[in-house]
Amino acid sequence: MRRALRWLDERFEFGDTVLAVLRHPVPRALERPVGWWYVFGSATLGVFVVQIVTGIGLAMTYVPAPNSAYDSLQFITSDATLGALLRGIHYWGAGAMVVLVMVHMSQVFLFGAYKYPREINWLSGSLLLLGTLAMAFTGQLLRWDQDAFWSVVVAAEQAARAPLIGDWLAKLVVAGADVGGATLTRFYATHVFLIPAAIFGLLAVHLYLVIRRGISEPPTPGERIDRATYRERYRAILAKGIPFYPDAAYRDAVVAFIAVVAIVVLAGVFGPPQLGKPADPTIVVADPRPDWYFLGYFAVLALIPREAESLVIIGLPLFAFAYLFALPLLFPDGERHWSRRPAALAVVAIPLVAYAALTIAGFRSNWVPVLDEHAALPAAVVADLDPTARRGADLFVSKSCFACHQIAGAGGRRGPDLSEVGARVPRDRIVTRILSGGGGAMPAYAGSLTPAELDDLVAFLETRTKR
Amino acid sequence: MHFRDPSPLPWAGQLAETALWVRRRAVDGSEAFQVFSVHCTHLGCPVNWRADARLFLCPCHGGVFYEDGRVAGGPPERPLFERVWRVAADRLEVKPEALPTVKTKT
C-alpha cells in the first residue's frame, strides 16, 4: 500500500501541488469560534456536488420532450428505484443552494471581505449567484407540469416588458413564437449544459482567487483597509497563520456534511415536489405557483401598483445586480467590521425582512379569488335565513362574491370581509358598490344581476350584522 | 375551445394545442363572435370563466375581466387579447398567432 502510494506520488507529485494548496495558510484567528462564519462557501460547494450527482441521475431517465417529460417524471417518482428520493434530493438541494449562496454572500458582505484585494472574488460570486438563480428557475420548469408551463408563459410576458429588446427576449425564453415543441429542449439544454458550464468556469476563477488571495482575516472595528499597506499586513498575518487543511477545513467539512444530511433527510421525509397536472395549454383551470424561493417575487407582481409595474419587473432585478457588481468597485477600502457599517446592516436586513414578508404573502395569495367549485357558506350563516336572504346567500356563492369576500371566516380575502357589512354599510352604498364596482378590484355587477337578484343579494348582506 | 397549431413539431404533443375563449352573440340579427386568448393581459396566466358571475378571473395575481374582455379589476391594464376570426362555411376560423404580450398587441 505504502509502496503503491509512493509510486503514484513519484509520478503525480501531489505533495507540493495539491497538498500544498490544501495546506495553504489561513489567518490564525479562524481557530476561534469566528471561524464558524467562514464555512458557507464550502457548504454551498458541497451541495453543488450533490446537485451534479443527482442531476446526472435524473438526466439518465428524464426525457426532455414535451410529449414524454411528464411521463418520465412520473416514472422516476413512482417506479424507479430510489427515484423519488433522487428527485427529492435534487429539489431540496436546489432550495439549499439558493439559501446557502445567500447566507454565504451576506457573511462576506457583512465581514467586508469583498473589499481590496478580493473584488473579483465578489464579482465572480455575484455571477455564481445569477447562475444559481437561473438553475433554480430553469430546473423547476423541467418539472413540466402546469406550474412549469405557466411559469414559462409568465417569464416570457415579463421579458416582453423590457424596453427595445422585449420582443426578442420573450421569443428567446419560449424558443419561438409561443410555448411549443422547442421550449422544453431549450430549457433542458440551458439547465444541463449551458449554465453548468458557466458555473464551472466561474467556480474555477472563484476558487483560484480564494486560494491565491487568501481568506480574509476576521474584521476588527476601527481597522480600515488601506490599499497601500494591506498586502504587507496580510502577509504578516499569514506568516503566523495555520494550515487550512486540517486546522480550518474540518469546520467546512462538518457544515457541508450537515447541509447534505439535512437535504437527504428533507427529501426522505417530505419527498420530491408534487407533480401537478401535466403541462397542457388547454387546461385553463390552473393555479400556477413558483417554487417557494420565488414566491416573494410572485407576491411583488401582485402587490405593486400598476404604474410602477414594468419599472419593478425590469428595474428591480437590474438595480439589484448593478448594486452587487458596483459594490466592490465603489467601496474597495475603508472600514470592514459590520458594527461600523450601519448601512451595510440595513442593506442585508431590510431586503431579508421584506422578502420574508413577501414570501409569506405569496403563500397566502390573498389577492387571488378562491375559485373553488364546491365553495359553500358556513352552515351557521345560512341557517334561519328567510327565503329572500336564502336566495341571496346562494347568489353570493354562485356569482363568485364568495371568491373574494369573507363571511364568518370562510371565503376569499381579496376584498373586504363582509361578515358584518349590514351593520357597517348603509343599503344604498351596498347597492352602488355591487352595481358599479370600484376600489380597484371590485367588478361592476350591473350587467350580470337582475333587479330581483340584486334585492335578494342585498337582503342577505343586510342579515350580516355580526361575525 | 381547443385550437391546434398548424405546424407543430412532431414531439410537441399537447403543447401544439391552444385554448381560446369564444363568446358568441348576435349583433344586428347576424352572428358575431369575440375570440379571446386565455392569457391574462397582466402576465399571461390563464383566465377562468365564471359563468354565473359573467367574469373571467385570473388565478395568479387576481386580474378580473368582464365578458366582453374589459378589465373589471386587479393588476391588468388592458382588455383581454382578441384573436382575428372569420366565419367560413358555417365554421368559425381563428387566425393562429404568437403568444400575445403587452408589447406585441396594442
Interface residues (C-beta under 8 A of the other chain):
Chain A: A65 P66 N67 S68 W150 V153 V154 A156 E157 Q158 A160 R161 G166 D167 A170 V174 A177 D178 V179 G180 G181 A182 T183 P278 A279 D280 P281 T282 I283 V284 V285 A286 D287 P288 F298 L301 A302 R306 E309 W367 V368 P369 L371 S398 K399 S400 C401 A403 R414 G437 G440 A441 M442 P443 A444 Y445 G447 S448
Chain B: H2 D5 P8 L9 P10 W11 A12 G13 Q14 L15 A16 E17 T18 A19 V38 H39 H42 L43 G44 C45 P46 V47 N48 R50 D52 A53 R54 L55 L57 P59 C60 H61 G62 V64 Y66 E67 A72 G73 G74 P75 E77 E97 A98 L99 T101 V102 K103 T104
